[in-house]
Amino acid sequence: MGKDKKQKVETPPPPPPKRTLEVTGANELHVATVLAGVNLFAASMSSPTSVACYPPKGKALASYLSSAGLKKAPDVMLVENGTICTGLRACLSALAVPTGSHIINAELQQWLSFVEGTLAPAVVKKLPEKVDAAVSTLTTRLSSTSSSMLTEAKLGVADIYAVCTLLPIAATTPSLSPLSCSPILTSFLSSVPQTSHFAKGFADAPSFIVDSNDTTGVISEVRLIFRDALYAAFPMASALGVKPAVTLTKDSKNGEFQCNNAMELCKKLPKALGFRAPRDVASKIVECVPKNDVIEKVEVAGPGFINIFLSNAYVVKGINAAVKSGSAKPTAKMAKVSKGSLTVVDFSSPNIAKDMHVGHLRSTIIGESVCRILEYQGHKTKRVNHVGDWGTQFGMLIQYLKEKFGENPRMEDVDIQDLTGFYKGAKVKFDEDEDFKKVAQTNVVKLQAGDEGCRAIWQVLCDVSRKEFEKVYSRLGVTVVECGESFYNSKIPGTIEELSALGLVVQDGGAKCIFVPGFKIPLMVQKSDGGYGYDSTDMAAISYRLRELKADRIVYITDFTQGDHFSMCFGAARLAGWYNPTSADIVHIGFGVVQGEDGKRFKTRSGETVRLVDLLDESVRRMEESLRERSKEGKGSIPEEDIRSTAEKIGYGAIKYFDLSRNPTSNYIFSYDKMLDTKGNTGVYLMFAYARLKSIIAKAEAQHGVKVDAKADGFEMQMGHKNEYRLGEEGPGEEERSCGVELRRMAAK
């Protein structure tokens, strides 16, 4: 008779370990500065957030500023369990939204930029002349205001930033600052720490915990594990700018994931710590990997890569859950976060009177995918096609259309199959015919003045172009709503007037410009001749989307070369007070270009840009040939009347998969042969494999009376052999493995 089993007693989970604040050597920001930001941020929040912070109870910031430790090390950074704030400026700016007591306006941004870009570097580098000059600027400002603060009658974030930057240096190196001879500045430095928020310190600040269960898939869970390992091994990693880097491996022999932090971190660690090589750093990280049921083992490989192998039991559990649950559904947290939020997605954006070309392929496909993901999670999206439907080129296009189709052409009378050819014809005549050029220039003026005749012909051009665009969108299954440049034209003057009133616009060479910190060239919101360009339109668009549409997120999807342009637009919007990162999110997704076999931009043999409709036609033609060959070889049984429609579905799907399976930020070489290959990591392979599996399931029921779905209900999959595990975990390639792992993990929740 066996022993009686002991009754299992459920014990509550242990409380999360207290995180600690520590000081580590660095020379970027003062610990007091970061402490002030963290403290004020914490005090301003009424509920827990994802900001991890366990402040030491009873320790006032004012007393910390005068502590011996601070005097000995004025150039140190605060590290909270290995994680430093993402920058004082971001931390302090975040105060404005929860408390509602501050407005991030142009003046405030100006002083934040001054402290961050001028005062702080001078103090940290201990440059007497620059410190004196900066202090003089502060003194002049304080003496010219009616209040004792830089920007407001009450304590503002710029004041906190300035005081926390100056106090440590004033206490440790008085010779660097003329504080003793500046009563105004002395009063400023002594009064700010006595304000309630500042002096209260951490005494009653709430504790914040990062929710370790907040994951959206296996890779997120692995990243959390290695985040803890990285910061446990090297608490100063975040202060050194090193964030957890976990990616999929290219070869499953090296595990499923890989951590690549060791090489970067080894270069940045102080030599005194004794880590001579990245492998030493990697070994230390491995030692600190917490116990978990996700990872089976980790190995240090090569110069310092950490290969991560998932637990067999964990993978089996995920697969069985996916089999039982079916497709993953949005989690409750997704629904809660997305409820009522609006995301504007700006993508595709072809030009009127020009064909969509291969350059529009990535923006269109990525944009549609982004929208589908957001909508799946419950977000309300506004799909915006920001077409180029306004500008001086329409003068020549209007005149050319009139000459080709009469003075008052109607939509049904205009047959332009080749938009690009039409545009080129107009441009040639504009360049060669002086009379045509003069009339075209007159048309521009008349169009902008609202002339009914020009406006009607312009509308015909837009309608004809829209008809051609729709041929592409319908084939690719893309839905997008046009809201082009012309929509914002009437809003531009008011936008410029507002920006000017905020003091952001300066005259430069006759043009009206905004100089955004960090960029050498300005945004030109109005040309010297009074005209408007992309900068003007995009600033009006950001204002409209944030303030009239009330967008919570704006996503721009263009090629990576436009990255600086959008960064300047976002920066200008922030300077204007329209955009605050704590209440809205603006993102630019930049992608690489599509290249030909020669590594250059994909073009026709004659050097022309490839029309997107021609690319789609060619993929269908090749797929149709392939299907007919397979049919002759007895490898398929598609009826003749269905071959064309099947080729379209497979061809279009193959193009989308080929694009999405590439790294969006990298260029890639377009190849019909690789894209339409029936083997390997292609959309064609996936579709064929899916059809094959469906056929097996159908035959099992028809020929053997076995219903696979019914069998799966009580089935528990086991994977003992390494090839079974590899098949269950991998799929045919890297991208499928990523999708499969994420899908299984989401389904297991």
N, C-alpha and C positions, 0 to 999 in steps of 0.2 A: 504494500500500500504506500503510495507516494505521500510526500509531505503536503500538508494543507498550504494552499497558496495564500500569501499574505494579502490582505485587502490594500489596494493602492490608495494612498492618501494624496489628494490633490493639494498641492502647496502653492500659494500665490507666487507669481514671478517676483524676483528680487527687484528693488527699485533701481533705476538707472544710476550708474556711478556718477558722482559729482565731478563736474568738469572744473578744472582749475585755471586760474589766470597766472601766467608766468611772464617774465621779462627775458628777452633774448637779444643778443647783440645785433644791431643793424644800424644803418645810417641813412634811412629813408625818411622816417617820420618819428616824432617824439612819442614816447609811450603816453605821456599826458594828453597829447592831442587825440590819440586813438581812444584812450580811456574816456575823455570828455564826449567823444562821438558816441561810443557804445553806451555810456551812461544816459545821455540825453535821449538816445534812440529808445533804450529800454524804458525809461520813465515816461516816454510819450505814447507807448503802446498800451492798449487796454486789455489785450488778449495775447496768448502765446503765439509766436510765429516760428518760422523755420530758422530764425537767428539763434544759434547755439550760444548760450551765455549763462554761466552759473557765477554771478558776482560774489565776491567774499562779503559776507554780511557785516554791517557795522563799519565798513571802511569808507570814510568820506573822501571825496575827490580832493577837496581843499587840503586835507592833511597829507594826502599822498603827494601833492605837488611840492610840499615842503619836506618830504622824507629824505633821509640820508641816501637811500638807494638811488633816488632820482638825481640828486646832486652829483653822485659819482658817475652816473651814466646818462647824460642828457640825450644821447642819440640812440635810444633803444626803442624797440617796437613791442607792442602788446601781442602775445600769442595766447589765444584761448583754446586750450586743448589741441594745440597745433594749428589752429585756424585763426588767421588775422582778419579783421574787417576788410572789406573789399576797397578800402580807401576812405580816408576821413571825409572827403567831399561827398561821396555817395552816402555815407552814413549820416552826415549832418543834413544833407538835402532831404533825406527821407523824413526828417523831423517835420517838415512843412506840411505833409499830408495828414498824418494822424492827429496832430494837435490843431491844425487849422489856423495856427497863430502866425504863420509866415507865408509869404508869397515869393516863390522863386522868380524874381523879375530880373530884368537886364542889369540893374544896378547891383543887386546882390551877387549875380553871377560874375560881375566885373570884380568885386572885392574878393570873392572866393578865388577867382583866377589870379588876382594879385598876390594873395597870401600863398597860394599853392605854387605859382610859377616864379615869384620874385622873392618874397619874404622868407619862406621856408628853405629854399635852396641856399640862400645867403647865410641863414642861421646854421643849417646843417654843415655847410662847408666852412663856416667860421671865417667869412670874408668881411673884415671891418668896414670897408668903404661901402659895400653893397648893403650891409646891415644898416649902416647909418642912413643911406639913401632911402631904404625902405621904411625905416622908422620915421624919417622926415615926412614921407608921403602920408603915413598914418596920422602923424601929428597935425599936419595941414588939414587933413580930412576932418579929424575930430574937432578942431578949432573952428571949422566952417559950418558945423551943424548945430542945430538948437538942442539936440539931445546929446547924451554921453556915449552914444553908440555909432557905429559906422553907417548903418542903413536904416535903422528903425528906432523909435522911441523906447522900445523894450529890447531885451536881449535877442540877438539874431545869430544865425549860424556863422556868419562871417566874423562876428565878434568873438565867438568861442574859438574859432579856428586861429585867429590872430593872437589871442591871449595865450592859448595853449602852446603856440609856437614860440612866443617870446618869454614866457615865465621861466622855463627851464634854463634858457641861456642867460637870462637876467640873474638867476640864482647862482649859476656856476661860473660864468665868465662876464662879469659886469663891464670889463674893459671893452667888450665888443659892442656895447649899446649905450647911447647917451641918455639913459633913463633918468639919471639923477638931475639932469638939466631940462627935463621935459615934464613939468607938473601935470600937463594935460594927459600925457601918456601914462604917467605914474598913477594917476587917478583911474584911468581906464583899466590898467592892469590889476588894480586892487579892488575895484568895484565889481567887475564881472564875476570873479570867483565867489562873491558874496550873494549873488542872486540865488533864488531858491533852487532852481534846477541844478545849477552848478555846484553849490555847496552841499546839497543833499547827498551827493555821491551815490554809492551803492547801498545805502542803509536799508531802503525799502524797495529796491528795484526787484521786479518779478524775475523768476527763473524761467529760462526758455530751454526747451529740449528739442533736439532734432528727432523726428519720428523715423526710426530705422525701418519701419514697415512701409514707408512711402516709396514703393518701387513700382515700376511699370514693366518689368521684365527681368530675365535672368541677368543680362548685362548690367542692369541697374543694381541688382543685388550684389553681384560680384564687385562692382565699383565701390559700393558702400563698405564691403569687407576690406578691400584694399585701401580705401580712404582711412579707415581706422588703423590698419597696419602701418601705413605710411606715416601718419601723424604720431602714432605711438613710438615708432622707431626714430623719427626725426621731427620733433615738435616745431622746429623752425622752418619746415618745408614750405608752408604757405607763405610765410614772411619772405621767403626767397623766391616767391613766384612760381612754385612747383605745385601743380594740382594733380590729383590722381588720374593716371592715364591708363585705361584698360580698353583694349581693342580685341577684335576677333583675330585668331591666328589664320594664316594662309594655308597651313597644312595641319590637319587634325592629329598628325603624329606628335606635334608639339603641344597638344592640348587644345582646348576650345577657345581660351582667352589668353591674353598676354598683357603683363604690366610692364610698361617701358619707362618708368620714372628714374631708374638708377643712373642712367647715363647723364641726364640733365642735372640731377641733384648732385652727383659727384663733382661736377664742374663748379657748383656754387657753394658747396660746403667749406667752412673754414678748414685749412690744412691741419690746424691744431687738433681737430677731432680724430685724426688718424686714419681716415678712409682714403686709401691710396688709389683704389680702382673701383669702377662701377660694380664689379662682382661683389666686392665687400659691402657696398651699399645695398645691393639686391639681397644679399644673405641676411643683412640686418632687418630688412623689411619682411622677409620670409619668416624670420624668428617671431615677428610680432603679429602674424596672421591669427586672428582670434578663432577659437573653435567654432565650427559651424557644420551644417548638414548639406551645404551646397557644393563644397570643394572636396575632392578626394585627395589630391596631392598638388604640391607646387614644386617646381624645379627651377634652379638658376641655370641659364643656358647662354652660350656665346659670350659676348662682352659684358652682359648684365641684364639680359632679358629674363623675365620671370614667367615661365609657362604655367598655365593654370588648367588643371584637369577637373572636370565636373564629376561629382559623385554619380556612380551608376544608379544607385537607388533613387537619387534625386531626379535623374532623367526619366527613369521608368515611372516614377510617381507622376511626373508632369505629363508624360504621354498618355498614361491611363486616364488621367483626369480630362485630358483633351478629347480622348475617344468617347468618354461618357458625356461630357458637357457640350461637345460640338464647338462651333465657332466662338471665339472670345467675345464677350460683351463688355460694353463700357462699365467701368467700376463705379461704385457709388460716389467715390471721391471725384472722379471725372465729371459726373453729372453735377455735383455741388459746385465745383470750380467753374464749370462752363456755363452754368445757368445764368441767362440774361446777358452774357458777354457778347460783344460784337467784334469780329475780326475782319478787317478789310484786307483782301489779298489782291495785290496789283500784279498781274502777270500777262503774258503773251505780247500785247501792245505793238501790233504792226503799224505801218504807216499807210494812210489813205493814198490811193492811186499807185500803190506798189504791191507786188505779190508778196505773200508770206514766203520767206525763204528758210533754209536750213538753220539759220541763226535764231529763228523763232521757235524751233523745235523744243529745246530744253526748257525755256521759260514756260511754254504752253503745257508740256507734260508734267514738269515739276509743280507748277502752279495748281493744276487740276488735282494732283496727288495731295498737296498740302491742304487744299480745300476739303477733299474727301476725308482725310484724317481728322481734321478739326470738326467737321460735321458729324463724323462717327462718334466723336467724344461729346457731342451735344452742343458745340459752339454754333452760334449764329454767324454765318459768313456772308460777306458782300464780295462777290467775284467781280473785279473791276478790270475792264479792258481799256487801258489808258492809251487809246490809239492816237497817232500823230495826225490830227485832222485840222490843224491850223498853222498858218505861217505864210511867208512871202512866196513860197513855191506855188501856192494856189492861184496866183495871178496868171502865170503862164499855163497852168493846167486848165483853168476856166476858158482862156482864149483858144487853146488847142482843141478843147472839146467842142467849142462853138464852130470852129473851122471844119471839124470832122463830121459833126452831126447837126449843124444848123444853129441859128441864134437862140432858139428855145427848145433844146433837146429834152425829151422825156425819158424816164427810166427805161420804159419798154422799148424805146428806139435805140438805146445805146448798147452795143454789143462789143465789149472789150474783154476778150479771153486772156490777153496778155497785158496785164496792168503795167508790168515793168517795161515792156516795149513801148507802151503808150507814154509812160513817164519820160523815157529816154528820147522819144520823138519830140516831146514838148521841150525838153532841155536843149536839144540840138538846134531847134528853131529859135529858141530864146537867145542862144549864143551867137547864132549866125545872121538873124534877121533883126535889124535895128528897129524897124517899125513894129514888129511883133513884140519886141522887148518893151517899147514904150507903152503899148496898149496893155501888156501884161502888168507893168508897174502901176498903171492907172487902175487896173482891176483890183489890185491889192488894197489900194486906198478905198475904193468903192465897197469892197467886201467888208473891210473893217468898219466902214461907216454904216453898214447895214443895207446897202443897195439890194433891192428885191431881186433884180435880174441875176446879179452875181451870186446872191445867196441861194437862189433856186438851182443854178448850175453846180454850185459847190455841193448842194444836197444830193444832186444826181451822182456826182463823183463819189460821195460817201456811200450812197446806196449801192452803187455798182461794186465798190470795193468790199462792202459788207457782205454782199452776195458771194463773192469769191472767197472771203475769209470763212464763211459758213461751210463751204465745201470741205475745208480742212477740219474745222471743229466737229462737224457731224461724223466724219470718218473716225476721228480719234476719241469720240465720246466726251468731248469737252464742252462745258457750259460756262459762259462768261458774258457779262453784261457791259455793253459799251458805255464808257463815260470818258470821253477824250479831252484833249487839250482845249478844245473850243469851249467846253463847259466852264472852265476856270477863267477864261479870258476876261469876263466882266468883273471877276473877283480880284484880279491882279492889282489894279490901281489902289483899291482900299487896303490890300495887304501891304503894299509898299508904303502907303501913308502911315499905317499903324507901326510898321517896323521903323520908319523914320522918327515917329513921335517917341519911340522907346530909345532913341539915340543909337540905334544899331547901324543905320545906313550912313555911309560916307561917300563923298564925291571922289572918284578916282579916274582921271583922264576923261572927264565928262560923263562917265557912267556912274550909276548908283550901286554901291557894293556893300557887302557885309563881310568883314574879316572875322573868321571863326578861329579861335585859339587852336594852335596845333597844325594849321594849314598855311602854306606859303602863298597860295593864290586865293582870291576872294570869291564869294558867290556874287554874281552880277545880276541883281534883281531888275535892272533896267539898263539897256544899252545906251551908249552916248547919243545915238540918233533917236532915242525915245522908244525904241522897240523892245519887245519882250522875248526871252529865250526860255530854254529848259529850266534854268534856275528860277525864273519868275513863276512859271507854271507849277513847278514842284513845291515851292513855298506856299502858294495859294492852295494847292491840293492838301498839303499837310495840315494847314490851318482848318480847312473845311472838314477833313476827315476826323480830326481830333475834337473840334469844338462844335461842329454842327451835326455830324453823324454820331458823335460821342463814342468813337471807336475805342475799345480797350486795347486793341492790338492792330498794328498795320504791318503787313508783310510785303516787301518789294522783292520781286524775283527778276533779276536781270543778269547779264554777264558780269564777271568780276571786275572788269575794267571801270565800271561805274561806281565801284565801292566808295572811292573818295568823295565823289559828287554827293552821294546820299549821306555819307557821314557828315559832310558840311551842312547839308540841309537839316539833318537831325540836330546838329549842334546849334544851328541858328534858331531852330524852333525852341530849343531849350533856353537859349539866351532870351528869347522873346517871352518866355513864361508859358508858352502853349503846351510844351511837352515836359512832363516830369516822369522819369523812369520808375518812380515808385507807384504811380497811378495808371500808367499806360506803358505799352511796350512797342517799340518800332524796330523792325528787323529787316536787314537786307540780306537776302540769300543770293550770293554771287556764284555763278557757275562758270566752268571752263568752256572753251569753244569746241565745236565739232570739226575734226580735221580729216583730211583725205589721207590716202596711203603715203603721201609724200611728207606728212607731218605739218602741212600748211592748212589754212582754212579750206574746208570742203567746197570745191567748185567743179563746174563742168569741164570737159576737155578743152573747151574754147576759153576757159578762164572766167566764165560767168558764174554768179552765185546760183546755187542749186535751188530751184523753186520747191517749196515744201510739197506742193501737190504732185510734182513730178517724182519726188522721192517716194511718196506713198504709192503712186502708180507703179513704180519700178519694183517695189517690194512685193506688191500683189502679183505682178507679172511673173516674177521669179518663183514665188510660192506656188502659183498656178502651174507652172512648168514642173516643179518638183512633185506636186500632187499627182499630176498625170503620169509622170515617170514611175512613181510608187504604185500607181494603179496598174500600169502595164506589167510591173514586176510581181504583182500579186500581194503587195504589202499594204494595200488599202482597199476599201470597198465603198468609196464615196461615189454616189451616182453622178453621172456627167453633168446633170442640171444643177448639182449642188457644189461643183468644184469651184466656181467663181466666188460664190458667197463664202465658202469655207476659206479660200485663199485670202479673201479680204480680212476675215476675222483673225486668222493666224498672222498675216502680214502686218496688220496694224498693231496687234498685240505684241508681236516680236519687236517692232520699233520701240514701243513704249518700254518694254522690259529691258531692251538693250541699253536704252538711255538711263533708266532708273537704276540699273545694276552697276553703273559706273559711279565713281566718286564725283559728286556734283561740283566740287571745287577744282577738279582737274580737267584738262583737255582730254579728249579721247579720239581715237581714230575710228571713223565710220567704215564698216565693212559689211556689205550685203551678205557675203559668204558666211562670215562669223555670226551675223545676226540671225540668219535663216537656217543655221546648222541644226540638224535634228539630234545632235549629240552635244553633251557638255552643258555648260551654264548658259542656256538660251531660253527664251520664252517658248520657242517651238518645242524644245524638249519637254518643258514643263506641261505644255498643253497636250502633247502626245502621251506623256506618262499619265496624266489625269484621265484622258480618254481610255487608255489601256486599263486602268484600274476600274473605271466605271464598267467597262466591258466584262472584266472578270467577275465583278459583283453581279451583273445581269445574268451571265452564264451560270453562275453558281446557283441562282434561284431557278432559272429556266431548265437547266439540265440535271440538277441534283436536288432541287427543292430546298436549298439552304439559303436562308435570309441572313445575310451578313450583319445587318444592323441589329437583328434580334440576338445573334450570337455575341455581339460586342457588349450587350448590356451587362452580362455577368462575367465578362472576360477580363482577366488580369494579365497583362503582358509581362513576360520575363525576358531579360536579355543577359545571357551568360557568356556567349562567345564575343570576342572583341569586334568581329565584323557586324554582328547584330547590333551591338552598342553603337558602332560607327554609323550604321545605316539609320538607326533611330535618332541619333543626335545630329547627323550631318545634313542629309539631303545631298543633291548632286553637286553643290558648290558653295562658295563662301556666302553669297547673298541669300541663297535658300536656307543655309544653316542659320544665318542671322534671323530670318523671318521665322524659321521653324522653332528656334529656341525661344524667341520672344512670344510667339503664339502659344507654345506649350505652357510657358510660364504664366501668361495672362489667363489661359484657360484653367490653370490649376488653382487660381485664386478663388 
